[in-house]
Amino acid sequence: MGYAFISYSSHQQRQLCQVKEYLESNSIAFWSAPDDIPIGSKYSEVITQAITNASCVLFLLSDHSQNSTYCKLEIALALQQGKPILPIRLEDVILNDDFTLYLSRSEIFPFPGKFTTAKTNKL
């Protein structure tokens, strides 16, 4: 069984914890840095493998994440590999040019935890 890779800005630790709690309570497996990166590993290699092996990518959408170089790289790699991107809006945010392109065909999910059963099933 697969897992959801979580792409987020380090500025969103509180919301990340809430998303993880929601996923755990719904028995949805997930992967997130730095918790799932073995000590001494190269972040870029481990993150690339984690995205490659993920079933989908949850993108915690905020101004900070849209401006994060690492989030841009993670989403670009996920799209290159054909992974479904499930953006979760953490705040009122206008998509910048990069993420307008990246998320043009994605449904944006509300936050916090206001998923309907149908939306939870998509995860």
C-alpha positions as CSV (number, residue, x, y, z in Angstrom):
1,M,0.0,0.0,0.0
2,G,1.3,3.5,-0.9
3,Y,1.5,6.7,1.1
4,A,1.1,10.4,0.6
5,F,4.2,12.5,0.4
6,I,3.6,15.8,2.2
7,S,5.2,18.9,0.7
8,Y,5.2,21.9,3.0
9,S,7.0,25.0,4.2
10,S,8.8,24.7,7.5
11,H,6.8,27.8,8.5
12,Q,3.7,25.6,8.7
13,Q,4.7,23.2,11.5
14,R,1.5,23.6,13.4
15,Q,-0.7,22.9,10.4
16,L,1.5,20.0,9.4
17,C,0.9,18.4,12.8
18,Q,-2.9,18.9,12.3
19,V,-2.8,17.3,8.8
20,K,-0.7,14.4,10.1
21,E,-3.2,13.8,12.9
22,Y,-6.1,13.9,10.4
23,L,-4.3,11.4,8.2
24,E,-3.5,9.1,11.1
25,S,-7.1,9.2,12.3
26,N,-8.2,8.1,8.9
27,S,-5.6,5.4,8.5
28,I,-3.8,7.2,5.6
29,A,-0.1,6.5,5.4
30,F,2.1,9.5,4.8
31,W,5.8,10.6,4.5
32,S,7.3,13.9,5.5
33,A,10.7,15.4,6.0
34,P,12.6,15.6,8.2
35,D,10.8,12.9,10.4
36,D,11.2,10.2,7.8
37,I,14.7,11.0,6.7
38,P,17.3,8.6,8.2
39,I,20.1,10.3,10.1
40,G,23.1,10.8,7.9
41,S,21.2,10.5,4.7
42,K,21.4,13.0,1.8
43,Y,18.1,14.9,1.9
44,S,17.9,15.3,-1.9
45,E,18.3,11.6,-2.5
46,V,15.8,10.5,0.2
47,I,13.2,13.1,-0.9
48,T,13.5,12.1,-4.5
49,Q,12.9,8.4,-3.6
50,A,10.1,9.3,-1.3
51,I,8.3,11.2,-4.1
52,T,9.0,8.4,-6.6
53,N,7.5,5.8,-4.2
54,A,4.5,7.9,-3.1
55,S,1.0,7.4,-4.4
56,C,0.3,11.1,-4.3
57,V,1.6,14.4,-3.0
58,L,-0.2,16.5,-0.5
59,F,0.9,20.1,-0.9
60,L,0.2,22.4,2.1
61,L,-0.6,25.6,0.2
62,S,0.4,28.9,1.7
63,D,2.4,32.0,0.7
64,H,5.4,30.4,2.3
65,S,5.1,27.1,0.5
66,Q,4.6,28.8,-2.9
67,N,7.8,30.7,-2.3
68,S,9.8,27.7,-1.1
69,T,12.4,26.5,-3.5
70,Y,12.1,23.0,-2.1
71,C,8.3,22.9,-2.5
72,K,8.7,24.1,-6.1
73,L,11.2,21.3,-6.8
74,E,9.1,18.7,-5.0
75,I,6.0,19.6,-6.9
76,A,7.8,19.8,-10.2
77,L,9.3,16.3,-9.7
78,A,5.9,14.9,-8.7
79,L,4.3,16.3,-11.8
80,Q,7.2,15.0,-14.0
81,Q,6.5,11.6,-12.5
82,G,2.7,11.9,-13.0
83,K,1.8,11.9,-9.3
84,P,-1.5,13.3,-8.3
85,I,-1.1,16.6,-6.5
86,L,-3.7,17.3,-3.7
87,P,-3.3,20.9,-2.5
88,I,-4.6,21.7,0.9
89,R,-5.2,25.5,1.3
90,L,-3.8,26.6,4.7
91,E,-4.7,30.3,4.3
92,D,-6.3,32.6,1.8
93,V,-3.7,32.8,-0.9
94,I,-3.5,33.8,-4.5
95,L,-1.6,31.3,-6.6
96,N,1.6,32.7,-7.9
97,D,2.7,32.0,-11.5
98,D,4.5,28.8,-10.7
99,F,1.7,27.3,-8.8
100,T,-1.0,28.5,-11.2
101,L,0.8,26.4,-13.7
102,Y,1.5,23.4,-11.4
103,L,-2.0,23.3,-9.9
104,S,-4.2,24.4,-12.9
105,R,-5.9,21.0,-13.0
106,S,-6.0,20.3,-9.3
107,E,-8.9,20.5,-6.9
108,I,-7.9,22.6,-3.9
109,F,-8.9,21.0,-0.5
110,P,-10.0,23.1,2.5
111,F,-8.1,23.2,5.8
112,P,-8.3,22.3,8.6
113,G,-9.9,18.8,8.4
114,K,-13.0,19.9,6.5
115,F,-12.8,17.0,4.1
116,T,-16.0,15.4,3.0
117,T,-16.1,11.6,2.8
118,A,-15.7,11.8,-1.0
119,K,-12.6,14.0,-0.6
120,T,-11.1,11.8,2.1
121,N,-11.6,8.8,-0.3
122,K,-9.5,10.7,-2.9
123,L,-6.6,10.8,-0.4
